[in-house]
Amino acid sequence: MKKRNVLIIGAGRSTVSLVEYMLDVSEKENLIITVGDIEINELCKTAENHKNGRAIVLDVFNDEQRSKEIQNSDLVISMIPARFHQYVAVDCVKFKKHMVTPSYVSNEMKELSVAAIAAGIVIMNEVGVDPGIDHMSAKKVIDNILDEGGKMLSFESFTGGLVAPGYDDNIWKYKFTWNPRNVVLAGQGGAAKFIQEGKYKYIPYHKVFRRTEVIDIPGYGKFEAYANRDSLAYRNVYELEGIPTIYRGTFRRIGYSRAWNIFVDLGLTDDGYVMENTENMTYRDFINSFLPYHPYNSVEIKLRHYLKIDQDDIVWEKLVCLGLFSKDKFVNLKKATPAQVLEKILSERWALKSNDHDMIVMYHRFGYELNGVKKQTISYMVTHGKDSMNTAMARTVGLPAAITGIKILNGEISTPGIHVPINKEVYEPVLKELEKHDIEFIETTSIVKAPNPDVLV
């Protein structure tokens, strides 16, 4: 039987579990796995050392090379930055090759819908963790409720990439488990928008981290959640037009958001302008740049007075532990934005150690009416990483993409076009396979008592 060729473009941290899974099933599925990146790294070497694997230097901007490799493939899994997927997708349509990516569907990708259908190929987007597992796990419960004749009243969803208990050894209880830049810029780009009991609600960026909700997850304790930018768009994604309440948020450990809001108040998360002389700045100089001038007060005193932080406040301790007031550490970045400098400072303190374990926490809350009775279903999932390379983040991004790719190759997912994983054809087999890898949801359902009619929303 002729071998089937799978081309994986991009060999970053989130690709580890994807490559390992594909190599593990390559014999059974009759696959040759090609891993292409701009340079050969350790993950590429892992593929190269497997009898069914190969590694290549692949420049996605080299039209001739990219087209040749895609033409020789049966499936392409694109793990490069989202803004570059379009180069791959156009070739996949041209050569009639299936494609999978964990990234959000761009407007440019949507424009390929008719061409993808005509080519008879599946281009599956948003099949990672968030987006991805969140779509599949939520839509599974929603469809079950609707199939039973229920009426959806509310949908709330929260996800967090965090450090596992026992490894959260800094006062922030946080380390970077994914792209630090995305963490620094979280919440920007407009007000957070959602709807609650039929009332539209908005939280401007400078208030997002002060409007949090606390949720208790069995066995893991309490988490706080801040609002994601646009929850309203998910009414269409999940076919919930007219639902009175829909809200999506991000998990952090209790106390993180209040401290993070200090950075927002100071302007340290701004990525819209370049600062002068950043290459020669100390961390202390950087912080002082955002404080009022005073002829003799120290940077510490000015900051505490400016933002009204008591010296015995735990928020102050969180700032001090980051080395923000160091006279010896230099930014060493030319023409950097405030956000870029903050990212560098935090990356030094919040990097995962080699033996650290991370975790992904996902939580959905569904409110609905069934046979005249109002009910609530809670569905949650917690999964752990193995170390700083085999992370929960890499597993929950890479495994859904890998599993979906195999299902497409085998014809189990076959509807052509540009898709996200919200149909039973996709989510049922993928979620079932994920359970074998300790990515499994626990569900509980209860009857909801009538609310107080005098409470305003």
Secondary structure, 3 states (H helix, E strand, C coil): CCCEEEEEECCCHHHHHHHHHHHHHHHHHCEEEEEEECCCCHHHHHHHCCCCEEEEECCCCCHHHHHHHHHCCCEEEECCCHHHHHHHHHHHHHHCCEEECCCCCCHHHHCCHHHHHHHCCEEECCCEECCEHHHHHHHHHHHHHHHCCCEEEEEEEEEEEEECCCCCCCCCCCCCCCCHHHHHCCCCCCCEEEEECCEEEEECHHHHCCCEEEEEECCCEEEEEEECCECCCHHHHCCCCCCCEEEEEEEEECCHHHHHHHHHHHCCCCCCCCCCCHHHCEHHHHHHCCCCCCCCCCHHHHHHHHHCCCCCCHHHHHHHCCCCCCCCCECCCCCCCHHHHHHHHHHHHCCCCCCCCEEEEEEEEEEEEECCEEEEEEEEEEEECCCCCCCHHHHHHHHHHHHHHHHHHCCCCCCCEEECCCCHHHHHHHHHHHHCCCCCCEEEEEECCCCCCCCCC
